[in-house]
Amino acid sequence: MKQLYKYLFAAILILQLTACNNNTDAEQLFEETPTTRLNNQKAELSEALLSSQYGWKAVYFTDNTVLGGYTHLFTFAKDGTVQMASDFDDDTKTYKSEYAIQVGSTVSLTFTTHNRIHLLSDSNNYPIPALRAKGYLGDFQFLYYGQENGEIIFKANRNNHEVRFVKATADDWANLSKNLDMEQNVIGGEERPLFRLLETNDGKAIHKFDFSFTAATRFANSNSIESGYSVSYNMGIGYTPTGIIVSPAVEVGGQKLSNFIYNDADGSFTATGTGGVSAIIKYTDKPLVLTDDYKFMLPGQPLAWFGFFVDDYTIDSPANSPLFYAELEKVNAALPAGQSIASIQIYGNHSIGTFIYYTFVGRGALQHHVTVQEDAAGKKIILKHKSWNGNTTVATPAFLASIDKYFMDPQGLYVKAESFRLFYSDPVYTFTSASSPFRMTTWKLN
């Protein structure tokens, strides 16, 4: 029994000593002043910023409801300077500026002199009219929220959006320019089809969504094409040397997919989960949803007037295809000095017929009169040559031959009423060649 008492006494003594130590720790933590805590966080952040051999990388999604991600690389020095590079535009060179770790109500990392990250916070630098005076919604002051799994966690002071710094590698610096090469793959080349879809597979069922990407904002919209299935994925896109990062992630079968790998063979981007879960962005040869929007052009309908103009917002429409821009340049290159194309207008059922109306700077206009046939099954129109300015014997002018052939596509033209607007309230329509990646944006003016 005495031996038992000895063990009980020793156990009670250990518990008392442990409680004393815990109380001491709690008291020390409680007695630490706010100033001391902030200074400790400042020292902690300073040490972290200097600890990575190749600095840090952040894919900064300033607001993933309207904009994509912009990769920034940083190397911090003890003297308060930072070397920085980004993929904001084609200039991926490294620039030196200053930074400070500031203490206020919290600890923050502030880029105090101008560098690449300030391009996202300049209110005079905006990608679309809707962001006029707002810029790219970015910030240059980031509130410190600690570290997790080797990453530094910040929140932007402007909108409280989380920004994570991950340790950069030598390859990140060497390959930053490849992000802009990938941008062209996301936009799509002249040889790729114009129509794309997002296809998800949750391991049991496949769902399809249309996919529309705007290069100016690095943002994509994707809506279900299935009746009764109203899921949408709207996502900001950031570029990598091997593919894209999307935010918010595409959630499929309870898994969040954010890293898509590019396949140059077919132009697709694929994110792979587990258990057969995947998401793929890929091309298709025709629109996923065919509409009756082409019927405005059919004989017997009221006058319909569509216009593309070089000197207004239609020239900058994200729906214009690279091939269309290339054809505009061909026209201008073939014209004499001082002359250029000014507009392409399409008149359906005008009092003098249906015609494509080309206007120019420095010379007169030309009317290509056509007949219109309906492809009811394909939901498109087929335009056939009738005359130039009413003369049935003259050939297509040489400087217009290349671009005009797309409107005369034997396989027809898709006509679509777009959901977006171009600054004004006029409805926007696109004309797309059925057999090539040629698409022109117009306003419907009547």
C-alpha positions in Angstrom: 0.0 0.0 0.0 2.8 2.4 0.8 4.3 1.7 -2.6 0.9 2.7 -4.2 0.8 6.0 -2.2 4.3 6.8 -3.5 3.2 6.4 -7.2 0.0 8.5 -6.6 2.1 11.2 -5.0 4.5 11.3 -7.9 1.7 11.5 -10.5 0.0 14.4 -8.6 3.3 16.2 -8.4 3.9 15.8 -12.2 0.4 17.1 -13.0 1.0 20.2 -10.8 4.3 21.0 -12.4 2.8 20.6 -15.9 -0.1 22.9 -15.0 2.3 25.5 -13.7 4.3 25.5 -16.9 1.1 25.8 -19.0 -0.1 28.7 -16.9 3.3 30.4 -17.3 3.1 30.0 -21.2 -0.4 31.4 -21.3 0.5 34.3 -19.0 3.5 35.1 -21.2 1.3 35.0 -24.3 -1.4 37.1 -22.7 1.2 39.6 -21.4 2.7 40.0 -24.9 1.6 43.5 -26.0 0.0 44.1 -29.4 3.1 46.1 -30.5 5.3 43.1 -29.6 3.1 40.7 -31.5 3.1 42.9 -34.6 6.9 43.4 -34.4 7.3 39.6 -34.1 5.1 39.1 -37.2 7.1 41.8 -39.0 10.3 39.9 -38.3 8.7 36.6 -39.2 7.5 38.0 -42.6 10.9 39.6 -43.3 12.7 36.3 -42.6 10.2 34.4 -44.8 10.6 36.8 -47.8 14.4 36.4 -47.7 14.4 32.7 -47.2 13.7 31.4 -50.7 16.7 30.9 -52.9 14.8 31.9 -56.1 12.3 34.2 -54.5 8.5 33.9 -54.7 5.8 33.4 -57.3 2.2 34.6 -57.1 -0.5 34.1 -59.6 -2.6 37.2 -58.7 -6.3 36.9 -59.4 -7.3 40.4 -58.6 -11.0 39.6 -58.9 -11.9 36.2 -60.3 -15.5 37.2 -61.1 -14.4 39.5 -64.0 -10.6 39.0 -64.5 -8.0 36.3 -64.8 -4.6 35.7 -63.1 -1.3 37.5 -63.6 1.9 35.7 -62.6 4.4 37.8 -60.7 7.9 36.8 -59.6 9.7 38.5 -56.7 13.2 38.3 -55.2 13.5 40.3 -52.0 16.7 41.8 -50.6 17.6 43.0 -47.1 18.2 46.5 -48.3 14.5 47.0 -49.1 14.7 46.4 -52.8 12.9 43.8 -54.8 13.5 42.3 -58.3 10.2 41.7 -60.1 8.9 40.3 -63.3 5.4 39.5 -64.6 3.4 38.2 -67.5 1.0 41.2 -67.6 2.1 41.8 -71.1 4.9 40.9 -73.5 7.5 42.7 -71.3 8.7 39.8 -69.0 12.0 41.5 -68.2 13.0 41.9 -64.5 12.8 45.3 -62.9 14.1 46.7 -59.6 12.0 48.7 -57.1 11.5 49.1 -53.4 9.3 47.4 -50.8 8.6 47.8 -47.1 7.1 45.7 -44.4 4.8 48.1 -42.6 3.1 47.9 -39.2 -0.3 49.5 -38.7 -3.3 47.7 -37.3 -1.7 44.7 -38.9 1.5 43.8 -40.8 1.6 44.4 -44.5 3.9 44.0 -47.5 3.8 47.1 -49.5 5.5 47.7 -52.9 6.4 51.4 -52.3 7.9 52.3 -55.7 6.5 51.6 -59.1 7.0 48.2 -60.6 5.1 45.6 -62.6 2.5 44.9 -60.0 1.4 48.5 -60.1 0.0 48.0 -63.6 -2.9 46.1 -62.0 -3.8 49.0 -59.7 -3.5 51.9 -62.2 -7.1 53.2 -62.6 -6.2 54.8 -65.9 -5.2 51.4 -67.3 -8.3 49.3 -67.8 -9.0 46.3 -70.2 -12.6 46.9 -71.0 -15.0 49.9 -70.8 -16.9 48.4 -67.8 -13.6 48.7 -65.8 -13.1 52.4 -66.7 -11.4 54.3 -63.8 -11.1 50.9 -62.0 -8.1 49.5 -63.8 -7.5 45.8 -63.2 -8.8 45.9 -59.6 -5.3 45.1 -58.3 -3.4 46.3 -55.2 0.2 46.9 -54.2 -0.3 46.5 -50.4 -0.9 43.0 -49.0 -1.9 42.2 -45.4 0.1 39.3 -43.8 -2.0 36.4 -42.6 0.7 33.9 -41.8 2.2 30.8 -43.5 1.0 27.4 -44.5 2.8 24.5 -46.1 5.7 26.7 -47.0 3.4 29.3 -48.6 3.0 32.9 -47.4 -0.6 34.0 -47.1 -1.7 37.5 -47.8 -5.0 39.4 -48.4 -5.1 42.3 -50.7 -5.9 45.5 -48.9 -8.2 46.7 -51.6 -10.7 43.9 -51.6 -9.5 41.3 -49.0 -9.0 38.6 -51.7 -6.4 36.0 -50.8 -3.1 36.0 -52.5 -0.5 33.2 -51.9 3.2 33.4 -52.5 4.8 30.1 -53.3 8.5 29.4 -53.5 9.7 30.2 -57.1 12.2 28.1 -59.0 14.9 28.9 -61.5 12.6 27.6 -64.2 9.9 30.0 -63.2 12.2 32.9 -64.0 13.6 31.3 -67.1 10.2 30.3 -68.6 8.1 33.3 -67.7 7.9 34.4 -71.3 6.4 31.0 -72.2 3.2 32.1 -70.4 2.6 34.5 -73.2 3.1 31.8 -75.7 0.4 29.9 -73.9 -1.9 32.9 -74.1 -1.9 32.5 -77.9 -3.0 28.8 -77.4 -5.8 29.9 -75.2 -6.9 32.6 -77.7 -6.6 30.1 -80.6 -4.7 30.4 -83.8 -6.0 31.2 -87.3 -6.0 27.5 -88.1 -8.1 26.4 -85.2 -11.9 26.2 -85.2 -13.8 29.1 -83.7 -16.1 27.0 -81.5 -15.0 25.5 -78.2 -16.7 23.7 -75.4 -16.0 22.6 -71.8 -16.7 19.0 -71.2 -16.8 17.5 -67.7 -16.8 13.9 -66.6 -17.7 13.1 -63.0 -16.9 9.4 -63.5 -20.6 8.6 -64.2 -21.9 11.3 -66.6 -20.5 13.7 -69.2 -21.8 17.3 -69.4 -21.1 19.9 -72.1 -20.9 23.6 -71.8 -20.2 26.3 -74.3 -16.9 28.1 -73.8 -16.1 31.8 -74.6 -12.8 33.4 -73.7 -12.0 37.1 -73.7 -8.2 37.8 -74.0 -8.4 41.4 -72.8 -9.6 40.3 -69.3 -8.3 36.7 -69.3 -11.8 35.6 -68.4 -14.0 32.8 -69.7 -17.7 32.1 -69.5 -19.1 28.6 -69.8 -22.8 27.7 -69.7 -24.5 24.3 -69.9 -26.1 23.5 -73.3 -28.4 20.9 -71.8 -32.0 21.5 -71.2 -32.8 21.4 -67.5 -29.2 21.5 -66.4 -28.4 25.1 -65.4 -24.8 24.8 -64.2 -22.3 27.5 -65.3 -18.6 27.9 -64.9 -17.3 31.4 -65.1 -13.6 31.6 -64.4 -10.5 33.7 -64.5 -7.6 32.2 -66.4 -3.9 32.4 -65.6 -1.2 31.2 -68.0 1.6 28.7 -67.2 4.3 27.4 -69.5 2.4 24.1 -69.8 -1.2 25.2 -69.7 -3.6 27.3 -67.6 -4.7 27.8 -64.0 -8.4 28.7 -63.5 -10.1 30.4 -60.6 -12.6 29.6 -59.3 -11.7 25.9 -59.8 -14.1 23.8 -61.9 -15.8 21.5 -59.4 -16.6 18.1 -60.8 -17.8 15.1 -58.8 -16.9 16.9 -55.6 -13.3 17.6 -56.8 -11.9 21.0 -57.6 -9.9 21.1 -60.8 -7.8 24.2 -61.5 -4.7 23.1 -63.4 -5.3 22.4 -67.1 -2.5 20.9 -69.3 -2.2 21.9 -72.9 -2.1 19.4 -75.8 -0.7 21.0 -78.9 -1.9 18.2 -81.2 -5.6 19.1 -80.8 -5.4 22.4 -78.9 -7.2 21.0 -75.9 -6.6 21.8 -72.2 -7.3 18.9 -69.7 -7.5 18.8 -65.9 -7.5 15.4 -64.4 -8.8 14.3 -61.0 -9.2 10.9 -59.5 -11.8 8.1 -60.1 -12.3 9.1 -63.7 -13.1 12.8 -62.9 -11.9 15.2 -65.5 -12.6 18.5 -67.3 -11.5 19.3 -70.9 -11.6 22.5 -72.9 -11.6 21.5 -76.6 -12.6 22.6 -80.1 -15.6 21.7 -82.1 -16.4 22.3 -85.8 -19.8 24.0 -85.3 -21.7 25.9 -82.7 -23.0 23.8 -79.8 -26.3 25.5 -80.0 -27.8 26.4 -83.3 -30.2 29.4 -83.4 -32.7 30.9 -85.8 -30.9 34.3 -85.7 -30.0 33.9 -89.4 -33.6 34.3 -90.4 -33.3 38.1 -90.5 -31.5 37.7 -93.7 -34.0 35.5 -95.5 -35.9 36.9 -98.5 -39.3 38.5 -97.6 -38.1 39.7 -94.2 -38.0 43.4 -93.2 -34.8 45.4 -93.8 -31.9 44.2 -91.6 -28.7 46.3 -91.4 -25.6 45.0 -89.7 -22.4 47.0 -89.5 -18.7 46.5 -88.6 -16.7 49.7 -88.4 -12.9 50.1 -88.0 -13.2 53.3 -86.1 -15.5 52.1 -83.3 -16.0 49.4 -80.7 -16.7 46.6 -83.2 -13.0 46.6 -84.1 -12.0 45.6 -80.6 -14.7 42.9 -80.0 -13.4 39.7 -78.5 -15.7 37.8 -80.9 -13.6 38.9 -84.0 -11.4 36.0 -85.0 -7.6 36.3 -85.7 -8.3 35.3 -89.3 -10.7 38.2 -89.7 -8.1 40.6 -88.5 -5.5 39.1 -90.8 -7.9 39.5 -93.7 -8.4 43.2 -92.9 -4.7 43.7 -92.9 -4.5 42.0 -96.4 -7.1 44.4 -97.7 -5.2 47.4 -96.4 -1.8 46.1 -97.7 -3.3 45.7 -101.2 -4.7 49.2 -101.3 -2.7 52.2 -102.5 -1.1 54.5 -99.9 -3.6 56.6 -98.1 -6.4 54.2 -98.6 -7.8 51.6 -96.1 -11.0 49.7 -95.4 -13.4 51.6 -93.1 -16.4 49.4 -92.7 -18.1 46.2 -93.8 -21.9 46.4 -93.7 -24.4 43.8 -94.6 -27.9 44.8 -95.8 -30.6 42.2 -95.9 -33.8 42.9 -98.0 -32.9 46.5 -98.8 -35.0 48.3 -101.4 -32.2 47.6 -103.9 -31.6 44.0 -102.7 -29.3 42.2 -100.3 -25.7 43.2 -100.5 -22.3 43.5 -98.6 -21.3 47.1 -98.5 -17.6 47.8 -98.3 -16.5 51.4 -97.5 -13.0 52.8 -97.6 -10.9 55.8 -96.4 -9.6 57.6 -99.5 -11.8 55.9 -102.1 -15.5 55.2 -103.0 -17.6 52.3 -101.7 -18.4 49.0 -103.3 -21.6 46.9 -103.1 -21.5 43.2 -103.6 -25.0 42.1 -104.4 -25.9 38.6 -103.4 -28.8 36.1 -103.3 -29.6 34.3 -100.0 -30.4 30.7 -99.6 -31.5 29.0 -96.4 -29.8 25.9 -95.0 -32.7 25.1 -92.6 -31.1 21.9 -91.2 -27.8 23.6 -90.6 -29.5 26.8 -89.4 -27.4 29.1 -91.6 -27.5 31.1 -94.7 -25.6 30.7 -98.0 -24.7 33.8 -100.0 -24.2 33.6 -103.7 -22.6 36.2 -106.0 -25.0 38.3 -108.1 -23.1 41.5 -109.1 -20.7 44.2 -108.1 -22.5 47.6 -107.9 -25.2 46.2 -110.2 -22.7 45.0 -112.9 -23.0 41.3 -113.4 -19.9 41.1 -115.7 -17.2 42.5 -113.5 -15.0 40.3 -111.3 -14.4 40.7 -107.6 -11.8 43.5 -107.1 -8.4 41.9 -106.4 -7.9 43.7 -103.1 -11.2 42.3 -101.7 -11.0 38.8 -103.1 -9.4 37.2 -100.1 -11.8 38.6 -97.5 -14.9 38.4 -99.6 -14.6 34.7 -100.3 -15.4 34.0 -96.6 -18.8 35.7 -96.9 -19.4 33.5 -100.0 -18.5 30.3 -98.2 -20.3 27.5 -100.0 -21.0 25.8 -96.7 -22.7 29.0 -95.4 -22.6 31.5 -92.6 -23.8 31.2 -89.0 -25.5 34.3 -87.7 -25.7 34.7 -83.9 -27.2 37.3 -81.6 -24.6 37.7 -78.9 -25.4 38.2 -75.2 -22.8 40.9 -74.7 -22.8 44.6 -75.7 -20.1 46.8 -77.1 -20.5 50.0 -75.0 -23.7 51.1 -76.7 -27.1 49.4 -76.3 -27.3 48.2 -79.9 -27.6 44.4 -80.2 -24.4 42.6 -81.3 -24.4 40.0 -84.0 -21.6 37.8 -85.4 -21.2 36.3 -88.9 -19.1 33.2 -88.9 -17.9 31.1 -91.8 -19.1 27.5 -91.5 -15.9 26.0 -93.0 -13.2 28.3 -91.6 -12.3 30.2 -88.4 -13.5 33.6 -89.9 -15.8 35.6 -87.7 -16.9 39.3 -87.8 -18.6 41.3 -85.1 -21.4 43.7 -86.1 -24.0 45.9 -84.6 -27.6 45.3 -85.8 -28.5 48.8 -86.7 -32.0 48.2 -88.1 
